[in-house]
């Protein structure tokens, strides 16, 4: 577990949790703990099959490893899960945490496209998995770019907390849901941009002391 290395891509700086020191520390810690290959382990007298990119742990262990309290770990795990960085499946004894897209970022290749440390001509399990799923991944990306999906209250809450935003998530959801998620005459394309616009309007209104008619629609926000 303590040998070898993992890859940290520079674009992790663009994630919404990069400035959250605990969430970022937790994310890197989970990447370091994740299995680089599938294996069977014995946990509490039970055989468990742990796949590549997964680890078995509990919040108390994670809290000890990171030097924070377990309730904070629970909140940060929820943030990372809502943002699509991990998936968590728990029972009353342990949690299996999967680092999503682990293969995408950990399969380093040399100039001849051969994964480092892999014998020439031998295909890794992650490569075979990637080959099988490649045809389904691209359509999903295309659909995501074309279709707007209204956010959940949890997603807006996480976004507002990270920005220290004055916007009230439930009011934001109710306001745009009542309008069919329309911005003027157009269908909303980016709810995060709308949220930033709402908080900018709120701060401008408070700084200017404006109480005009248009400001009334944001009082709930």
Protein Blocks (a to p, Z undefined) as FASTA:
>chain_A
ZZccddddfklmmpmklmmmklmmmmmmmmmmpcfbdcdddeehiacdddehiacddfkl
mmmmnopafklmmmmmmmmmmnopaccdddfkbccdddehklmmmmccdfkopaehiagh
iacfklmmmmmmmmmmmmmmmmmmmpccdddfklmmmmmmmnopabdfklmmmmmmmnoo
pghjaccfblklmmmmmmmmmmmmmmnopacfklmmmmmZZ
